Structure formats: C-alpha cells, structure tokens
Amino acid sequence: MDVSYGSGMEGQPRRRYLVNTRFQVNHILSISVMVIFAFLVISLCMGWFYLHCSDDRLVCHHNATILWRVGIIFLFFMTGMMLWSIRYTRAIAGPIETLCETLKKAENGSFPEHPVRFRRHDLFKRLAAPLTACLTSMQRTRTTLDQTLDRLEALRGDLAQERMVSSEIEEALEVIVRQGRGGA
C-alpha cells in the first residue's frame, strides 16, 4: 500500500482519504446531485405550503431569515453527506487498492511477509484470509518450481560431463518429478 509519512511523525503513516480518486469523486458527485434534487423538492414543497396553506398575512409579513436558515442547514447537510461519502467509498476502494497492489507485487515474485490485513471498517475485509491463503500457495508453488529447475540444471550439468549412467538418470528424473509434484 502506498503510504506517505508526515513530517514530525516518524513511522506514523498519514491517512489517504481519497484512495481511488475517480471512483470516490464520482460517488461524491452522485450523492451531491441526489441531495440537491431532494433539497429542491423539499424547498418547493415548503414554499408551496408557505404560500398557499398559511394565512394571507404570512405572505406579506414573511420571515426573511428563513432562507438563510434553510441555506445553512443545506450546507451542513451537504458537507455531512460528502464526508460520509468519502468514508464509505474509502471502505470500498481501500481493500480493492490493497488487493490490486498485493497481486501486482505477487505477479512480480514479491510475496508479502505477513498475512494481508484490511482496516477494521473496510467492507471487503473477509477477503484477507482467502487472499493470504492464495498467496501462500502461490509462494509454495514458486519455491517448488525453483527447486525443481535447480535440480534439472544440476542434472543437465552432470549429463554434459557424462558422469551418470542411464539408470542413474532415470532415477534422478523420477525423484525430481516426485518432489515437483509435492511428494517426498
């Protein structure tokens, strides 16, 4: 996981709230559009009730501060929805980013030393155990393959120097194949 370190806090990773910027910003914009639409509908209904269902004197002597109050409530609500959206999308995008980075490293032969872990509030944290098991199996297979290739290289060297007879070659190949398949 790409972690930045803040100045003055040696060893303390700084949180990245926008893990997958494109996904998270699109989600925030979608939520914002829905909130604005809901606000407009509520404002229209409130205006209609204010103008048509109240006494006629309220139309003439209306409270001008109500628009400021509604605007401030809207801004607080919008800010709250954006913060919630960032937190929620981080719980989705964070594990996916970790998963992608871990798999890219494994593809290049760099397996993690410790089990894969996600944050406490991540939505896909149950993927950690299967991913760790898969990476452990891949690492075991890679180690077995490397050992088998080393044995085959040694056998090829022995054959090039003609130090082995036919029965010894067959026996060595049988041992290599058995060990490559996981046998003893």
N, CA, C and O of each residue as an XYZ file, in Angstrom:
736
protein
N       0.842     -1.172      0.000
C       0.000      0.000      0.000
C       0.886      1.234      0.000
O       1.839      1.300      0.777
N       0.608      2.186     -0.825
C       1.392      3.401     -0.911
C       1.010      4.296      0.257
O      -0.105      4.813      0.328
N       1.976      4.472      1.185
C       1.709      5.257      2.376
C       2.691      6.408      2.429
O       3.888      6.198      2.234
N       2.224      7.610      2.686
C       3.089      8.769      2.843
C       3.325      8.989      4.330
O       2.450      8.722      5.154
N       4.502      9.474      4.660
C       4.799      9.761      6.048
C       4.811     11.254      6.257
O       5.443     11.993      5.502
N       4.110     11.698      7.282
C       4.028     13.119      7.572
C       5.256     13.598      8.320
O       5.909     12.810      9.004
N       5.580     14.865      8.203
C       6.744     15.403      8.883
C       6.477     15.482     10.378
O       5.379     15.837     10.806
N       7.498     15.148     11.170
C       7.372     15.202     12.613
C       6.757     13.958     13.215
O       6.767     13.810     14.437
N       6.234     13.079     12.426
C       5.629     11.848     12.926
C       6.340     10.666     12.286
O       5.773      9.977     11.437
N       7.560     10.436     12.686
C       8.333      9.353     12.091
C       7.640      8.018     12.345
O       7.270      7.701     13.475
N       7.478      7.266     11.309
C       6.880      5.939     11.419
C       5.366      5.923     11.439
O       4.777      4.844     11.379
N       4.716      7.056     11.519
C       3.262      7.110     11.535
C       2.750      7.387     10.128
O       2.974      8.478      9.602
N       2.071      6.433      9.507
C       1.559      6.695      8.152
C       0.435      7.722      8.182
O      -0.383      7.749      9.102
N       0.414      8.557      7.165
C      -0.638      9.558      7.026
C      -1.789      8.916      6.260
O      -1.566      8.234      5.260
N      -3.006      9.127      6.719
C      -4.179      8.551      6.061
C      -4.414      9.191      4.720
O      -4.304     10.406      4.559
N      -4.738      8.354      3.764
C      -5.170      8.850      2.464
C      -6.664      8.635      2.387
O      -7.136      7.498      2.360
N      -7.407      9.722      2.352
C      -8.853      9.602      2.321
C      -9.361      9.302      0.922
O     -10.364      8.606      0.763
N      -8.686      9.815     -0.086
C      -9.076      9.520     -1.460
C      -8.126      8.445     -1.988
O      -7.057      8.753     -2.514
N      -8.524      7.194     -1.843
C      -7.708      6.057     -2.243
C      -7.815      5.838     -3.743
O      -6.804      5.668     -4.424
N      -9.029      5.842     -4.255
C      -9.283      5.710     -5.686
C     -10.070      6.956     -6.081
O     -11.299      6.976     -6.021
N      -9.349      7.980     -6.482
C      -9.931      9.310     -6.672
C     -11.098      9.305     -7.654
O     -12.129      9.922     -7.386
N     -10.956      8.636     -8.757
C     -12.010      8.652     -9.782
C     -13.320      8.074     -9.236
O     -14.381      8.679     -9.386
N     -13.236      6.912     -8.607
C     -14.433      6.277     -8.058
C     -15.049      7.137     -6.955
O     -16.261      7.351     -6.924
N     -14.197      7.625     -6.050
C     -14.712      8.366     -4.903
C     -15.304      9.717     -5.314
O     -16.350     10.106     -4.795
N     -14.671     10.423     -6.215
C     -15.212     11.713     -6.657
C     -16.517     11.506     -7.414
O     -17.455     12.284     -7.237
N     -16.600     10.479     -8.252
C     -17.859     10.193     -8.955
C     -18.975      9.879     -7.962
O     -20.115     10.303     -8.154
N     -18.652      9.137     -6.900
C     -19.657      8.814     -5.898
C     -20.112     10.081     -5.169
O     -21.305     10.276     -4.935
N     -19.157     10.937     -4.815
C     -19.497     12.190     -4.132
C     -20.386     13.048     -5.024
O     -21.356     13.636     -4.545
N     -20.066     13.129     -6.319
C     -20.896     13.918     -7.235
C     -22.296     13.331     -7.356
O     -23.276     14.075     -7.393
N     -22.401     12.022     -7.417
C     -23.728     11.383     -7.494
C     -24.544     11.680     -6.252
O     -25.720     12.032     -6.347
N     -23.928     11.541     -5.088
C     -24.630     11.825     -3.833
C     -25.025     13.306     -3.790
O     -26.129     13.640     -3.360
N     -24.128     14.193     -4.234
C     -24.417     15.632     -4.225
C     -25.606     15.957     -5.110
O     -26.466     16.749     -4.723
N     -25.670     15.364     -6.282
C     -26.803     15.600     -7.185
C     -28.100     15.128     -6.535
O     -29.123     15.807     -6.618
N     -28.057     13.968     -5.891
C     -29.271     13.480     -5.223
C     -29.688     14.402     -4.070
O     -30.875     14.672     -3.886
N     -28.712     14.881     -3.300
C     -29.023     15.776     -2.183
C     -29.590     17.096     -2.703
O     -30.559     17.613     -2.147
N     -29.007     17.636     -3.745
C     -29.512     18.897     -4.317
C     -30.925     18.707     -4.848
O     -31.781     19.570     -4.653
N     -31.177     17.597     -5.511
C     -32.524     17.318     -6.011
C     -33.515     17.212     -4.848
O     -34.607     17.776     -4.908
N     -33.135     16.492     -3.798
C     -34.021     16.362     -2.634
C     -34.245     17.723     -1.985
O     -35.360     18.035     -1.566
N     -33.201     18.528     -1.901
C     -33.328     19.863     -1.322
C     -34.291     20.722     -2.148
O     -35.121     21.440     -1.590
N     -34.180     20.649     -3.460
C     -35.072     21.434     -4.311
C     -36.523     20.987     -4.153
O     -37.424     21.824     -4.090
N     -36.754     19.701     -4.091
C     -38.116     19.190     -3.911
C     -38.674     19.648     -2.569
O     -39.815     20.102     -2.487
N     -37.864     19.526     -1.517
C     -38.315     19.955     -0.195
C     -38.565     21.462     -0.181
O     -39.541     21.923      0.411
N     -37.692     22.228     -0.827
C     -37.876     23.689     -0.877
C     -39.147     24.061     -1.624
O     -39.889     24.945     -1.194
N     -39.397     23.391     -2.734
C     -40.625     23.668     -3.485
C     -41.867     23.328     -2.667
O     -42.831     24.092     -2.650
N     -41.842     22.191     -1.996
C     -42.994     21.812     -1.157
C     -43.163     22.801     -0.007
O     -44.283     23.204      0.310
N     -42.056     23.189      0.613
C     -42.122     24.142      1.713
C     -42.645     25.493      1.218
O     -43.466     26.124      1.884
N     -42.178     25.928      0.069
C     -42.661     27.187     -0.498
C     -44.137     27.132     -0.836
O     -44.871     28.091     -0.600
N     -44.570     26.012     -1.386
C     -45.978     25.867     -1.741
C     -46.851     25.915     -0.482
O     -47.865     26.612     -0.450
N     -46.445     25.165      0.562
C     -47.215     25.207      1.814
C     -47.169     26.590      2.440
O     -48.157     27.051      3.011
N     -46.038     27.242      2.337
C     -45.879     28.561      2.922
C     -46.799     29.575      2.237
O     -47.437     30.399      2.893
N     -46.853     29.496      0.923
C     -47.652     30.479      0.178
C     -49.136     30.140      0.131
O     -49.965     31.049      0.178
N     -49.495     28.878      0.042
C     -50.888     28.517     -0.201
C     -51.635     27.980      1.007
O     -52.865     28.016      1.036
N     -50.939     27.497      1.974
C     -51.641     26.870      3.096
C     -51.602     27.709      4.369
O     -52.285     27.377      5.337
N     -50.832     28.769      4.391
C     -50.797     29.604      5.597
C     -51.705     30.810      5.415
O     -52.267     31.044      4.345
N     -51.822     31.545      6.470
C     -52.668     32.737      6.415
C     -52.117     33.733      5.408
O     -50.916     33.755      5.137
N     -52.995     34.551      4.858
C     -52.577     35.551      3.878
C     -51.604     36.564      4.473
O     -50.762     37.098      3.751
N     -51.699     36.833      5.743
C     -50.810     37.828      6.321
C     -49.371     37.336      6.371
O     -48.451     38.152      6.421
N     -49.146     36.000      6.359
C     -47.775     35.480      6.355
C     -47.089     35.790      5.030
O     -45.870     35.956      4.984
N     -47.864     35.867      3.959
C     -47.276     36.186      2.664
C     -46.734     37.603      2.676
O     -45.688     37.879      2.089
N     -47.421     38.473      3.324
C     -46.973     39.865      3.366
C     -45.899     40.097      4.415
O     -45.018     40.934      4.217
N     -45.952     39.385      5.511
C     -45.016     39.604      6.604
C     -44.153     38.351      6.817
O     -44.061     37.834      7.930
N     -43.552     37.891      5.783
C     -42.772     36.656      5.899
C     -41.434     36.916      6.603
O     -40.950     38.046      6.673
N     -40.871     35.848      7.108
C     -39.613     35.917      7.832
C     -38.476     35.754      6.822
O     -38.306     34.677      6.250
N     -37.706     36.807      6.602
C     -36.634     36.784      5.593
C     -35.475     35.889      5.999
O     -34.728     35.428      5.136
N     -35.310     35.633      7.281
C     -34.166     34.820      7.721
C     -34.373     33.331      7.452
O     -33.445     32.533      7.580
N     -35.585     32.970      7.082
C     -35.827     31.540      6.841
C     -34.982     31.026      5.673
O     -34.528     29.882      5.695
N     -34.771     31.857      4.661
C     -33.943     31.435      3.533
C     -32.497     31.203      3.973
O     -31.857     30.249      3.533
N     -31.988     32.074      4.839
C     -30.615     31.878      5.345
C     -30.530     30.612      6.188
O     -29.558     29.862      6.093
N     -31.531     30.379      7.000
C     -31.533     29.171      7.843
C     -31.576     27.912      6.990
O     -30.837     26.960      7.242
N     -32.426     27.906      5.998
C     -32.518     26.745      5.108
C     -31.202     26.561      4.353
O     -30.743     25.431      4.181
N     -30.597     27.650      3.904
C     -29.309     27.560      3.209
C     -28.202     26.996      4.089
O     -27.404     26.172      3.643
N     -28.155     27.445      5.340
C     -27.133     26.944      6.272
C     -27.374     25.471      6.577
O     -26.428     24.684      6.625
N     -28.627     25.096      6.782
C     -28.947     23.684      7.014
C     -28.533     22.858      5.801
O     -27.977     21.769      5.939
N     -28.811     23.387      4.611
C     -28.426     22.678      3.386
C     -26.903     22.495      3.317
O     -26.435     21.407      2.983
N     -26.132     23.530      3.624
C     -24.671     23.434      3.575
C     -24.135     22.419      4.590
O     -23.236     21.639      4.276
N     -24.686     22.434      5.799
C     -24.263     21.450      6.794
C     -24.606     20.031      6.335
O     -23.793     19.114      6.450
N     -25.810     19.871      5.821
C     -26.231     18.553      5.352
C     -25.371     18.090      4.179
O     -24.976     16.926      4.115
N     -25.084     18.999      3.257
C     -24.257     18.664      2.084
C     -22.842     18.287      2.523
O     -22.283     17.311      2.023
N     -22.261     19.042      3.446
C     -20.928     18.734      3.958
C     -20.919     17.375      4.650
O     -20.003     16.576      4.456
N     -21.938     17.123      5.453
C     -22.042     15.821      6.118
C     -22.152     14.672      5.130
O     -21.525     13.629      5.316
N     -22.935     14.854      4.095
C     -23.083     13.806      3.084
C     -21.772     13.568      2.339
O     -21.440     12.424      2.027
N     -21.029     14.626      2.052
C     -19.743     14.464      1.365
C     -18.736     13.727      2.251
O     -18.021     12.843      1.780
N     -18.683     14.091      3.527
C     -17.768     13.400      4.443
C     -18.151     11.930      4.595
O     -17.284     11.056      4.610
N     -19.453     11.661      4.708
C     -19.907     10.280      4.790
C     -19.538      9.531      3.513
O     -19.101      8.381      3.567
N     -19.711     10.171      2.390
C     -19.410      9.537      1.104
C     -17.923      9.201      0.988
O     -17.563      8.131      0.498
N     -17.061     10.117      1.439
C     -15.622      9.835      1.402
C     -15.302      8.630      2.280
O     -14.547      7.746      1.874
N     -15.866      8.595      3.468
C     -15.592      7.477      4.378
C     -16.134      6.161      3.811
O     -15.460      5.132      3.862
N     -17.332      6.201      3.281
C     -17.954      4.994      2.749
C     -17.190      4.465      1.524
O     -16.928      3.267      1.414
N     -16.843      5.365      0.619
C     -16.136      4.910     -0.583
C     -14.718      4.464     -0.260
O     -14.166      3.613     -0.957
N     -14.125      5.022      0.779
C     -12.797      4.567      1.210
C     -12.864      3.131      1.718
O     -11.927      2.357      1.525
N     -13.963      2.778      2.364
C     -14.135      1.407      2.849
C     -14.308      0.422      1.695
O     -14.093     -0.778      1.866
N     -14.690      0.918      0.531
C     -14.817      0.073     -0.660
C     -13.513      0.085     -1.457
O     -12.979     -0.967     -1.808
N     -13.012      1.281     -1.737
C     -11.847      1.418     -2.608
C     -10.546      0.989     -1.934
O      -9.636      0.506     -2.608
N     -10.442      1.158     -0.615
C      -9.215      0.794      0.097
C      -8.833     -0.673     -0.056
O      -7.704     -0.973     -0.445
N      -9.749     -1.596      0.242
C      -9.405     -3.017      0.091
C      -9.124     -3.403     -1.365
O      -8.267     -4.247     -1.630
N      -9.833     -2.798     -2.292
C      -9.604     -3.130     -3.701
C      -8.216     -2.655     -4.125
O      -7.511     -3.366     -4.842
N      -7.819     -1.460     -3.687
C      -6.470     -0.964     -3.990
C      -5.410     -1.867     -3.362
O      -4.417     -2.200     -4.010
N      -5.614     -2.264     -2.108
C      -4.675     -3.158     -1.436
C      -4.592     -4.488     -2.174
O      -3.504     -5.029     -2.376
N      -5.737     -5.007     -2.572
C      -5.791     -6.265     -3.314
C      -5.021     -6.156     -4.623
O      -4.232     -7.043     -4.950
N      -5.239     -5.085     -5.374
C      -4.543     -4.906     -6.652
C      -3.038     -4.764     -6.458
O      -2.258     -5.374     -7.190
N      -2.624     -3.963     -5.477
C      -1.191     -3.775     -5.235
C      -0.528     -5.081     -4.807
O       0.575     -5.392     -5.255
N      -1.191     -5.843     -3.950
C      -0.639     -7.112     -3.475
C      -0.511     -8.101     -4.624
O       0.497     -8.800     -4.732
N      -1.526     -8.167     -5.484
C      -1.473     -9.090     -6.617
C      -0.419     -8.676     -7.644
O       0.229     -9.531     -8.247
N      -0.245     -7.363     -7.844
C       0.812     -6.900     -8.760
C       2.185     -7.277     -8.232
O       3.050     -7.708     -8.995
N       2.390     -7.118     -6.926
C       3.674     -7.498     -6.323
C       3.885     -9.008     -6.429
O       4.995     -9.462     -6.708
N       2.827     -9.784     -6.208
C       2.936    -11.240     -6.304
C       3.233    -11.666     -7.740
O       3.967    -12.628     -7.968
N       2.672    -10.961     -8.689
C       2.944    -11.258    -10.100
C       4.434    -11.088    -10.412
O       4.997    -11.824    -11.223
N       5.058    -10.115     -9.760
C       6.486     -9.864     -9.958
C       7.362    -10.726     -9.055
O       8.584    -10.572     -9.057
N       6.761    -11.631     -8.282
C       7.524    -12.540     -7.440
C       7.776    -12.043     -6.035
O       8.508    -12.684     -5.281
N       7.190    -10.921     -5.662
C       7.377    -10.361     -4.319
C       6.136    -10.667     -3.485
O       5.111     -9.998     -3.613
N       6.238    -11.679     -2.636
C       5.106    -12.082     -1.815
C       5.197    -11.398     -0.455
O       6.301    -11.180      0.043
N       4.067    -11.056      0.156
C       4.102    -10.379      1.450
C       4.633    -11.303      2.547
O       4.396    -12.511      2.532
N       5.352    -10.709      3.491
C       5.909    -11.493      4.594
C       4.854    -11.808      5.640
O       4.937    -12.836      6.313
N       3.864    -10.937      5.784
C       2.826    -11.096      6.795
C       1.486    -11.328      6.103
O       1.340    -11.024      4.920
N       0.513    -11.861      6.828
C      -0.824    -12.014      6.235
C      -1.395    -10.664      5.806
O      -1.118     -9.633      6.421
N      -2.180    -10.689      4.760
C      -2.819     -9.467      4.264
C      -3.910     -9.075      5.261
O      -4.718     -9.903      5.680
N      -3.912     -7.788      5.631
C      -4.927     -7.287      6.555
C      -5.530     -6.012      5.986
O      -4.856     -5.219      5.330
N      -6.813     -5.838      6.256
C      -7.509     -4.628      5.857
C      -7.894     -3.847      7.111
O      -7.787     -4.352      8.229
N      -8.340     -2.620      6.911
C      -8.763     -1.801      8.047
C     -10.044     -2.362      8.659
O     -10.773     -3.128      8.028
N     -10.294     -1.967      9.887
C     -11.413     -2.510     10.656
C     -12.767     -2.267      9.979
O     -13.639     -3.133     10.041
N     -12.962     -1.113      9.336
C     -14.267     -0.769      8.766
C     -14.356     -1.036      7.263
O     -15.335     -0.638      6.632
N     -13.371     -1.692      6.683
C     -13.413     -1.995      5.255
C     -14.502     -3.023      4.971
O     -14.721     -3.955      5.745
N     -15.173     -2.830      3.850
C     -16.300     -3.705      3.523
C     -15.869     -5.081      3.020
O     -16.626     -6.045      3.139
N     -14.657     -5.186      2.458
C     -14.215     -6.455      1.903
C     -13.143     -7.113      2.758
O     -12.299     -7.836      2.228
N     -13.155     -6.879      4.076
C     -12.105     -7.413      4.929
C     -12.142     -8.939      5.008
O     -11.143     -9.553      5.384
N     -13.244     -9.552      4.672
C     -13.301    -11.020      4.697
C     -12.492    -11.645      3.559
O     -12.296    -12.860      3.537
N     -12.021    -10.825      2.614
C     -11.164    -11.335      1.542
C      -9.716    -11.536      1.996
O      -8.926    -12.149      1.278
N      -9.365    -11.033      3.165
C      -7.970    -11.091      3.623
C      -7.494    -12.529      3.794
O      -6.408    -12.869      3.322
N      -8.265    -13.373      4.447
C      -7.842    -14.758      4.695
C      -7.706    -15.561      3.393
O      -6.684    -16.222      3.209
N      -8.689    -15.533      2.484
C      -8.508    -16.269      1.228
C      -7.347    -15.729      0.383
O      -6.645    -16.503     -0.267
N      -7.143    -14.408      0.390
C      -6.038    -13.832     -0.364
C      -4.701    -14.284      0.221
O      -3.786    -14.631     -0.525
N      -4.584    -14.283      1.536
C      -3.354    -14.743      2.180
C      -3.107    -16.218      1.864
O      -1.975    -16.608      1.575
N      -4.155    -17.037      1.916
C      -4.011    -18.463      1.602
C      -3.583    -18.656      0.149
O      -2.731    -19.497     -0.141
N      -4.162    -17.894     -0.751
C      -3.810    -17.979     -2.173
C      -2.357    -17.575     -2.398
O      -1.631    -18.245     -3.132
N      -1.934    -16.478     -1.767
C      -0.551    -16.016     -1.923
C       0.440    -17.014     -1.325
O       1.521    -17.221     -1.876
N       0.074    -17.632     -0.197
C       0.942    -18.649      0.413
C       1.079    -19.843     -0.518
O       2.176    -20.371     -0.700
N      -0.027    -20.267     -1.103
C       0.007    -21.388     -2.053
C       0.841    -21.038     -3.281
O       1.619    -21.861     -3.762
N       0.678    -19.814     -3.788
C       1.473    -19.382     -4.949
C       2.964    -19.348     -4.604
O       3.801    -19.727     -5.423
N       3.289    -18.899     -3.408
C       4.689    -18.829     -2.990
C       5.267    -20.234     -2.846
O       6.407    -20.480     -3.239
N       4.491    -21.148     -2.289
C       4.933    -22.535     -2.153
C       5.167    -23.161     -3.531
O       6.163    -23.853     -3.743
N       4.250    -22.914     -4.456
C       4.398    -23.442     -5.812
C       5.623    -22.837     -6.490
O       6.361    -23.535     -7.186
N       5.834    -21.564     -6.291
C       7.002    -20.895     -6.878
C       8.309    -21.471     -6.329
O       9.265    -21.676     -7.077
N       8.345    -21.728     -5.024
C       9.530    -22.310     -4.395
C       9.791    -23.712     -4.932
O      10.928    -24.066     -5.242
N       8.735    -24.502     -5.039
C       8.869    -25.865     -5.570
C       9.360    -25.827     -7.014
O      10.226    -26.616     -7.392
N       8.830    -24.941     -7.803
C       9.249    -24.805     -9.195
C      10.722    -24.406     -9.284
O      11.474    -24.958    -10.088
N      11.129    -23.444     -8.453
C      12.538    -23.026     -8.447
C      13.462    -24.179     -8.048
O      14.525    -24.356     -8.643
N      13.062    -24.954     -7.052
C      13.880    -26.102     -6.619
C      13.963    -27.149     -7.729
O      15.026    -27.719     -7.975
N      12.846    -27.396     -8.390
C      12.826    -28.375     -9.480
C      13.727    -27.914    -10.626
O      14.475    -28.711    -11.193
N      13.653    -26.651    -10.956
C      14.515    -26.134    -12.015
C      15.989    -26.222    -11.632
O      16.827    -26.523    -12.482
N      16.317    -25.963    -10.371
C      17.707    -26.096     -9.907
C      18.185    -27.540    -10.033
O      19.309    -27.786    -10.470
N      17.341    -28.490     -9.656
C      17.710    -29.917     -9.763
C      17.895    -30.315    -11.228
O      18.815    -31.059    -11.568
N      17.005    -29.807    -12.092
C      17.139    -30.134    -13.516
C      18.421    -29.521    -14.104
O      19.072    -30.147    -14.940
N      18.781    -28.330    -13.685
C      20.033    -27.710    -14.135
C      21.232    -28.542    -13.683
O      22.172    -28.746    -14.451
N      21.199    -29.022    -12.437
C      22.290    -29.861    -11.932
C      22.357    -31.160    -12.726
O      23.447    -31.627    -13.058
N      21.207    -31.743    -13.030
C      21.175    -32.985    -13.816
C      21.714    -32.753    -15.220
O      22.436    -33.594    -15.756
N      21.374    -31.635    -15.807
C      21.883    -31.312    -17.138
C      23.412    -31.140    -17.107
O      24.106    -31.567    -18.030
N      23.920    -30.520    -16.052
C      25.372    -30.381    -15.915
C      26.054    -31.735    -15.784
O      27.109    -31.967    -16.373
N      25.449    -32.621    -15.013
C      26.013    -33.971    -14.853
C      25.978    -34.730    -16.180
O      26.905    -35.470    -16.508
N      24.889    -34.534    -16.943
C      24.791    -35.205    -18.243
C      25.833    -34.653    -19.220
O      26.400    -35.398    -20.019
N      26.075    -33.363    -19.150
C      27.059    -32.765    -20.055
C      28.465    -33.282    -19.763
O      29.297    -33.383    -20.665
N      28.722    -33.604    -18.510
C      30.040    -34.122    -18.144
C      30.076    -35.651    -18.194
O      31.105    -36.262    -17.907
N      28.968    -36.252    -18.553
C      28.825    -37.705    -18.694
C      29.257    -38.441    -17.428
O      29.982    -39.434    -17.501
N      28.821    -37.966    -16.290
C      29.143    -38.600    -15.018
C      28.063    -39.579    -14.584
O      28.230    -40.241    -13.559
N      26.976    -39.697    -15.311
C      25.888    -40.572    -14.893
C      25.587    -41.589    -15.987
O      25.770    -41.336    -17.178
N      25.122    -42.743    -15.535
C      24.688    -43.780    -16.476
C      23.177    -43.690    -16.613
O      22.528    -42.952    -15.871
N      22.618    -44.428    -17.546
C      21.207    -44.365    -17.885
C      20.298    -44.637    -16.688
O      19.320    -43.915    -16.499
N      20.581    -45.635    -15.889
C      19.719    -45.967    -14.750
C      19.762    -44.853    -13.694
O      18.744    -44.576    -13.059
N      20.910    -44.218    -13.499
C      21.016    -43.111    -12.544
C      20.245    -41.891    -13.041
O      19.660    -41.154    -12.248
N      20.249    -41.686    -14.341
C      19.498    -40.569    -14.926
C      18.008    -40.772    -14.712
O      17.309    -39.845    -14.301
N      17.514    -41.974    -14.985
C      16.099    -42.273    -14.804
C      15.699    -42.119    -13.343
O      14.638    -41.574    -13.039
N      16.550    -42.600    -12.437
C      16.256    -42.492    -11.005
C      16.242    -41.024    -10.566
O      15.366    -40.625     -9.800
N      17.184    -40.228    -11.031
C      17.243    -38.802    -10.671
C      16.017    -38.062    -11.209
O      15.440    -37.229    -10.509
N      15.618    -38.358    -12.440
C      14.429    -37.719    -13.011
C      13.163    -38.098    -12.240
O      12.283    -37.263    -12.030
N      13.081    -39.355    -11.823
C      11.920    -39.814    -11.069
C      11.832    -39.073     -9.731
O      10.745    -38.679     -9.309
N      12.959    -38.888     -9.075
C      12.998    -38.164     -7.785
C      12.584    -36.701     -8.012
O      11.808    -36.146     -7.235
N      13.095    -36.097     -9.060
C      12.763    -34.687     -9.336
C      11.271    -34.528     -9.617
O      10.637    -33.605     -9.106
N      10.713    -35.418    -10.420
C       9.288    -35.343    -10.743
C       8.451    -35.553     -9.491
O       7.477    -34.832     -9.275
N       8.811    -36.521     -8.669
C       8.060    -36.796     -7.443
C       8.111    -35.589     -6.501
O       7.090    -35.216     -5.923
N       9.265    -34.989     -6.345
C       9.389    -33.830     -5.481
C       8.677    -32.607     -6.073
O       8.136    -31.782     -5.337
N       8.681    -32.500     -7.378
C       7.972    -31.401     -8.039
C       6.471    -31.486     -7.861
O       5.785    -30.464     -7.853
N       5.958    -32.690     -7.720
C       4.520    -32.891     -7.508
C       4.136    -32.823     -6.040
O       2.963    -32.970     -5.697
N       5.108    -32.602     -5.177
C       4.799    -32.462     -3.767
C       5.051    -33.719     -2.964
O       4.774    -33.739     -1.765
N       5.554    -34.745     -3.567
C       5.886    -35.962     -2.838
C       7.242    -35.838     -2.187
O       7.993    -34.905     -2.473
N       7.562    -36.787     -1.303
C       8.848    -36.717     -0.582
C       9.968    -37.354     -1.342
O      11.104    -37.373     -0.868
